[in-house]
Amino acid sequence: MRIFDPHIHMTSRTTDDYEAMYEAGVRGLVEPAFWLGQPRTSPDSFYDYFDALLGWEPYRAAQYGIAHHCTIALNPKEANDPRCTPVLDELPRYLVKDGVVAVGEIGYDAMTPAEDTALAAQLQLAAEHGLPALVHTPHRDKLTGLRRTIDVVRESDLPPGRVLLDHLNETTVEAALDSGCWLGFSVYPDTKMDEDRMVAILTTYGTDRMLVNSAADWGKSDPLKTRRVGEAMLAAGFSAADVDQVLWRNPVAFYGLSGRLRLNVPAPGALHEGNSVLRGGE
């Protein structure tokens, strides 16, 4: 079973997770830029973080045989903080980088006017840079937030077929399908979706435009949930081809719209004097 996790925050995970993910079949992933728990106090902290997503984290992932890509954006939660909004002016210099395969996470958290502005501006940046967009749907009042998101997408220059609506569930799947966007589902141990609910949605609506992710971060989450969904699909009678479509071909097709996917990773070199990871160049 080959797996491409289209939404996972490896900055918050350990090298043990990389090893376990590789053993489970993960060969590629996308790490979206997001908030870090404690509020940032200046734009400069974003730039160091973006640089790590483009440099250190792909380097670390490659040592475990996994191709790492990222999305870059001002996330919806911090779009409400005036100290953070100058980041919008600096995004273009990051969106031209080879490792960036979408603009994201963008979307709604509390559905404020500031989030409206940030979402519209970043959808425009995606259109101007020829990138797809990864959209975070809110955890509260999700259907209202999804409908509001779809309205903003339709008003933008970015076609729905270049938008991935993430964190969906049973209440939002039909509206998301009707929008023409791609559909993302986050599978968690206790919250969001679980394996059985995900299989039920796939049974009802099919596998086209459907992506499954672990969205694993520093909270209670599991970077192997993609594998668990694949196993649950097989147990429910889905074919290996169906599993491959959901866990590999669909995410590769969506992020492939960027023209920047690089699924071959270099073989790791030798460690130096007992270091747990490689440091620096060859």
C-alpha positions in Angstrom: 0.0 0.0 0.0 1.5 3.3 -1.1 0.4 6.4 0.7 0.7 10.2 0.1 -0.4 12.1 3.2 -1.8 15.4 1.9 -1.9 17.2 5.2 0.4 16.5 8.1 2.4 18.8 10.3 5.8 17.0 10.6 7.4 20.0 12.4 5.6 18.7 15.5 6.5 15.0 15.0 9.5 12.9 15.8 11.9 10.9 13.7 10.3 7.8 15.2 7.1 9.0 13.4 9.0 9.2 10.1 10.3 5.7 10.5 6.8 4.3 11.4 5.2 6.2 8.5 7.7 4.7 6.0 7.1 1.2 7.3 3.3 1.9 6.9 3.8 2.8 3.2 4.0 6.6 3.3 6.3 7.8 0.5 5.2 11.4 0.1 3.5 14.1 2.1 2.5 17.8 2.2 3.0 19.9 5.3 0.7 23.0 5.4 1.8 26.1 7.1 -0.3 26.6 10.2 -0.4 28.2 13.6 2.0 26.9 16.4 -0.2 26.9 19.5 1.3 30.0 21.1 0.5 33.1 19.2 3.3 34.6 17.1 4.2 38.2 17.9 5.8 39.3 14.7 6.0 38.5 11.0 9.6 37.5 11.4 8.7 34.3 13.2 6.7 33.2 10.1 9.7 33.6 7.9 11.9 31.4 10.0 9.1 28.8 10.0 8.6 29.0 6.3 12.3 28.6 5.7 12.2 25.4 7.9 9.4 24.0 5.9 11.4 24.6 2.7 14.8 23.5 4.0 15.2 21.5 7.2 12.0 19.5 7.2 12.4 18.1 3.6 16.0 17.3 4.4 14.9 15.4 7.6 12.1 13.6 5.8 14.4 12.4 3.0 16.6 10.6 5.5 13.6 8.3 6.1 12.7 7.8 2.4 9.8 10.3 2.3 9.3 13.1 -0.2 8.3 16.3 1.8 6.5 19.2 0.2 4.7 22.2 1.8 2.0 24.8 1.4 2.6 28.4 2.5 0.1 31.0 3.7 -1.1 33.1 6.5 -3.4 30.7 8.4 -7.0 31.8 9.2 -6.5 31.9 13.0 -3.6 34.3 12.8 -5.2 36.4 10.1 -7.2 38.0 12.9 -4.0 39.4 14.5 -2.8 42.7 13.1 0.8 41.8 14.1 0.7 38.9 11.6 -1.1 40.3 8.6 2.1 41.9 7.1 3.0 38.3 6.1 0.5 38.7 3.2 2.8 41.1 1.5 5.8 38.7 1.8 4.1 35.6 0.6 5.0 36.0 -3.1 8.7 35.5 -2.5 7.9 32.1 -0.9 5.2 31.0 -3.4 7.8 30.8 -6.2 9.9 28.2 -4.3 10.1 24.7 -5.8 9.0 22.9 -2.6 5.7 24.9 -2.4 2.9 22.9 -4.0 -0.1 25.1 -2.9 -1.2 28.1 -1.0 -2.5 27.0 2.4 -3.8 26.5 4.9 -6.2 29.4 4.2 -9.9 29.6 5.0 -11.9 30.3 8.1 -11.5 29.8 11.8 -14.0 32.2 13.5 -15.5 33.6 10.2 -14.5 37.2 10.8 -14.1 40.1 8.3 -10.3 39.8 8.7 -10.5 36.2 7.6 -12.7 37.2 4.6 -9.9 39.5 3.5 -7.1 37.0 4.0 -8.9 34.2 2.2 -9.8 36.3 -0.8 -6.3 37.8 -1.1 -4.6 34.4 -0.9 -6.9 32.8 -3.4 -5.8 35.5 -5.7 -2.2 34.8 -5.0 -2.8 31.2 -5.8 -4.3 32.1 -9.2 -1.5 34.5 -10.0 1.2 32.0 -9.1 -0.4 29.0 -10.9 -0.8 27.1 -7.6 -3.8 25.2 -6.2 -5.1 26.2 -2.7 -5.6 24.1 0.4 -8.6 25.5 2.4 -9.2 24.9 6.1 -12.9 24.7 6.9 -13.8 25.8 10.4 -14.3 23.4 13.3 -17.3 25.3 14.6 -20.5 25.8 12.5 -18.8 23.9 9.7 -21.6 23.9 7.1 -22.0 27.6 7.3 -18.3 28.1 7.0 -18.1 25.8 4.0 -20.8 27.6 2.2 -19.1 30.9 2.9 -15.8 29.5 1.7 -17.4 28.2 -1.6 -18.9 31.7 -2.2 -15.5 33.3 -1.9 -13.9 30.7 -4.2 -16.6 31.3 -6.8 -15.8 35.1 -6.6 -12.1 34.5 -7.1 -10.0 33.9 -10.2 -9.1 30.4 -9.0 -11.2 27.6 -10.5 -12.9 25.2 -8.0 -11.0 22.3 -9.6 -7.8 23.8 -8.1 -9.2 24.0 -4.6 -9.0 21.4 -1.8 -11.6 21.8 0.9 -10.2 20.1 4.0 -11.5 18.9 7.4 -14.8 17.9 5.9 -17.4 15.5 7.5 -20.8 14.1 6.9 -22.5 17.5 7.2 -20.4 19.1 4.5 -19.6 16.4 1.9 -22.6 17.0 -0.4 -22.1 20.7 -0.6 -18.3 20.2 -1.2 -19.0 17.7 -4.0 -21.4 20.1 -5.7 -18.9 22.9 -5.6 -16.5 21.1 -8.0 -13.6 21.3 -5.5 -11.5 18.4 -4.2 -12.5 17.0 -0.8 -10.2 16.4 2.1 -11.0 14.4 5.3 -8.9 14.4 8.5 -8.9 11.2 10.5 -8.2 11.5 14.2 -8.2 9.3 17.2 -11.1 11.0 19.0 -12.2 14.1 17.0 -12.9 14.9 13.4 -13.4 11.7 11.3 -12.6 8.1 12.1 -11.9 5.1 9.8 -15.4 3.7 9.9 -17.1 7.0 9.1 -14.6 7.6 6.3 -15.4 4.3 4.8 -19.1 5.0 5.0 -18.6 8.3 3.1 -16.6 6.6 0.4 -19.2 3.9 0.1 -21.9 6.5 -0.4 -20.1 9.0 -2.5 -17.3 7.1 -4.3 -13.6 7.8 -4.5 -13.4 10.6 -7.1 -11.7 13.8 -5.8 -11.5 12.3 -2.3 -8.4 12.7 -0.2 -7.7 11.3 3.3 -5.1 12.8 5.7 -3.9 12.4 9.3 -3.5 16.2 9.9 -1.2 15.0 12.7 0.3 17.8 14.8 1.4 18.3 18.4 -2.1 17.5 19.7 -3.7 14.0 20.1 -3.3 12.7 16.6 -1.9 9.7 14.7 0.3 9.9 11.6 -0.7 6.3 10.7 -4.4 7.1 10.3 -4.0 7.1 6.5 -2.9 3.5 6.7 -5.8 2.6 9.0 -8.2 4.0 6.5 -6.7 1.9 3.7 -7.0 -1.2 5.9 -10.6 -0.4 6.7 -11.4 0.2 3.1 -10.1 -3.2 2.2 -12.0 -4.9 5.0 -15.2 -3.2 3.7 -14.7 -4.7 0.2 -13.0 -1.8 -1.6 -10.4 -2.9 -4.1 -6.6 -2.3 -3.8 -7.1 0.1 -6.8 -9.7 2.1 -4.8 -7.4 2.4 -1.9 -4.6 3.5 -4.2 -6.8 6.1 -5.7 -7.7 7.6 -2.3 -4.4 7.4 -0.6 -2.0 8.0 -3.5 -3.4 8.9 -6.9 -5.9 11.6 -5.8 -3.4 13.6 -3.6 -0.7 13.3 -6.2 -3.1 14.5 -8.9 -4.3 17.5 -6.8 -0.9 18.7 -5.7 0.5 17.8 -9.1 -1.5 20.8 -10.4 1.4 22.8 -9.1 3.9 21.2 -11.4 6.3 20.9 -8.5 5.8 17.4 -7.0 9.1 15.6 -6.6 8.4 12.0 -5.4 11.9 10.6 -5.7 14.1 11.3 -2.7 17.9 10.9 -2.5 19.3 8.0 -0.5 20.4 9.1 3.0 24.1 9.6 3.7 26.1 8.4 6.7 25.6 9.9 10.1 28.5 11.7 11.7 29.9 11.0 15.1 26.7 9.6 16.6 24.3 12.3 15.4 20.7 11.1 15.2 20.2 13.0 11.9 22.4 14.3 9.1 23.5 17.9 9.4 24.5 20.1 6.5 25.4 19.1 3.0 27.3 16.2 1.6 
